Amino acid sequence: MPTNLDPADRAKFASAEGALKFVEDGMRLGLGTGSTAAWLVRLLAEKVQSEKIDITCVPTSSRTRDLAESLGLKVTTLDDVGWLDLTIDGADEFDPELNLIKGGGGALLQEKIVATASDQMLVISDDSKQVDHLGAFALPVEVVKFGWETTKAIIEDALSDAAVAGDTVTLRLSRDAPYITDEGHYILDLHLRKIEAPMGLSIVLNQIPGVVENGLFVDIADAVCIGYASGEHRIMKPAREADDVLSTP
Ligand code: 5RP
């Protein structure tokens, strides 16, 4: 581990380092987005070089693609490979069932497509993202630009009937202008404080015209590699699962 990292980055690094053990020669690998995923990409590039293994990578954002290519990783598209063995990605929150909030970095749409097209999804995270209930982190929802204010109003209306503790919706900005995703959409952040029923809310949101996708990942993640500032990590599986996923090498 680099010596000059602050505690938060040490935990992210430890998580990415722990996840690297699940990467095997010949894999088609989904690469997540965010600061934790960036550590993974850097460590993966070192592993590929030192172990001379063949890994085909599908990034979940232009940022991750740029980083992976700059480090010499073999990068392609999801359409080229069709399906992936494993996706490793960060999260903004995860609950005991490993339901996630994702999209803090604005890449939730490609992230969900890639994770869903993978045999397994491994989340990399420091321990600060572990929660009993999702919702303290604002839920990102990707919407098309056309009629976005009407879409926002319909979302607000839907939230009044949903099992959530807050209902404020804000347009995500970047330097005073709307943040634009890789797919050319806007992001609305839903400040819900507590989400009682993630699957139900996800279905309700995705039925609203103008909503492209939401940042709730329900029943998608197979395990979380939790990193600690001490440099240690542990693998956490969802309470519902038996021991047959992501057995530690
Ligand atoms: C990007 C994401 C990220 O995985 C999430 O925001 C976590 O990022 P970080 O590792 O920087 O804390 O969902 O859309």
Residues whose N, C-alpha, C, O or C-beta is under 5 A from the ligand:
A	BS01	5RP	T33 G34 S35 T36 A37 D89 G90 A91 D92 K102 G103 G104 G105 G106 A107 L108
